[in-house]
Amino acid sequence: MSRFWSPVVGALTPYVPGEQPKIANLVKLNTNENPYPPSPRVLEAIRAELGDDGARLRLYPDPNAGLLKAAIAATYGVTPPQVFVGNGSDEVLAHVFLALLRHERPLLFPDITYSFYPVYCGLYGIDYRTVPLAEDFTIDPADYARPNGGIIFPNPNAPTGRLLALAAIERMLEASADSVVVVDEAYVDFGGESAIPLVDRHDNLLVVHTLSKSRSLAGLRVGFAIGHPALIEALERVKNSFNSYPLDRLAIVGAVAALADAGHFERTRHAVIASRDTLTAELESLGFAVLPSAANFIFARHARRDAAELANALRQRGIIVRHFRLPRIDQFLRITVGTEAECAALTAALRGILE
Ligand SMILES: Cc1ncc(COP(=O)(O)O)c(C=O)c1O
């Protein structure tokens, strides 16, 4: 606290990202990063943009990131006016909350979900209600068929990894036709079906994506949203009242190059999916119950051992996973799918701990 703070600051409960420890040789399975490097074309594009002397860095980037919007539109079969880009999907989401989800009626999202959502509500003074997931941690669309000022959920959900079928999403869009339904598809490339094809039929649908996960570019900070041009215009209005240049020159060219390398994208996401399936089977054989995951992480609980203790024991062996001290899920571990070697190190360590 300081007398210099604006009154709103003291009341904030900021988001706490998973830790990024500076310890060498750590098996880092706590923040759902991709274990594989990005496409080599990303590096080439960034080097080309830098040139020999970096002279282009003197100049501001394109405030509209037109090249990137065109690349996203071409990749997903939409038009540039249906695309919004931002500095990571967290920034896109921040603008979405202010531009589209701040209404008189409460915003709805699941009780177990991405923990940044209530933080944005706190920042912008948005009234919200959490909707309990079913016993099996799935979203029941019927629970959202009530007056609301908007709906947001990740699909697959985080941290559960559970997927909601497109038909169910379409039912939600129809039941809440007068409010915006935001589907946060940060992890969809690891086993889900994107709702993007539905944007032409539903003017209240906004789909949010990131290049942090399936394109291995968490460090470059690129996210985007796809929806009806009127929704995108609202986001542009907020963005241009906040920061004209959210994406720097290197991020724009790097993201364009990543989207152009479909082969790299397919190989790496299928490698992650294969490792997830192997890891799931291994953990089940060690006595874990693993929720079906369509993401690049799994959510698992052991039949007999306390989750916090397991997380600590793994940490002592140089492996970090995520444990949330939250109602309903405090006996679960969220484990990012690593390389085959990292997954093998995890299961070997667990075998030792559980003996
Ligand atoms: C569900 C969900 N949405 C959005 C994000 C934000 O990703 P980024 O800001 O890196 O694009 C994350 C990151 O972990 C996430 O889990």
The ligand as an SDF file (V2000), in Angstrom:
LIG
                    3D

 16 16  0  0  0  0  0  0  0  0999 V2000
   -6.9530  -20.8940  -21.2390 C   0  0  0  0  0  0  0  0  0  0  0  0
   -5.8660  -19.9340  -21.5240 C   0  0  0  0  0  0  0  0  0  0  0  0
   -6.1360  -18.8310  -22.2150 N   0  0  0  0  0  0  0  0  0  0  0  0
   -5.1820  -17.9330  -22.5030 C   0  0  0  0  0  0  0  0  0  0  0  0
   -3.8790  -18.1090  -22.0800 C   0  0  0  0  0  0  0  0  0  0  0  0
   -2.8810  -17.0190  -22.3660 C   0  0  0  0  0  0  0  0  0  0  0  0
   -1.9400  -17.3550  -23.2930 O   0  0  0  0  0  0  0  0  0  0  0  0
   -1.0120  -16.2610  -23.9890 P   0  0  0  0  0  0  0  0  0  0  0  0
   -1.2060  -14.9550  -23.2690 O   0  0  0  0  0  0  0  0  0  0  0  0
    0.3650  -16.7820  -23.8300 O   0  0  0  0  0  0  0  0  0  0  0  0
   -1.4640  -16.1860  -25.4090 O   0  0  0  0  0  0  0  0  0  0  0  0
   -3.5440  -19.2430  -21.3540 C   0  0  0  0  0  0  0  0  0  0  0  0
   -2.1570  -19.4310  -20.8950 C   0  0  0  0  0  0  0  0  0  0  0  0
   -1.7800  -20.3230  -20.2230 O   0  0  0  0  0  0  0  0  0  0  0  0
   -4.5610  -20.1860  -21.0630 C   0  0  0  0  0  0  0  0  0  0  0  0
   -4.3050  -21.2710  -20.3300 O   0  0  0  0  0  0  0  0  0  0  0  0
  1  2  1  0
  2  3  1  0
  2 15  2  0
  3  4  2  0
  4  5  1  0
  5  6  1  0
  5 12  2  0
  6  7  1  0
  7  8  1  0
  8  9  2  0
  8 10  1  0
  8 11  1  0
 12 13  1  0
 12 15  1  0
 13 14  2  0
 15 16  1  0
M  END
$$$$
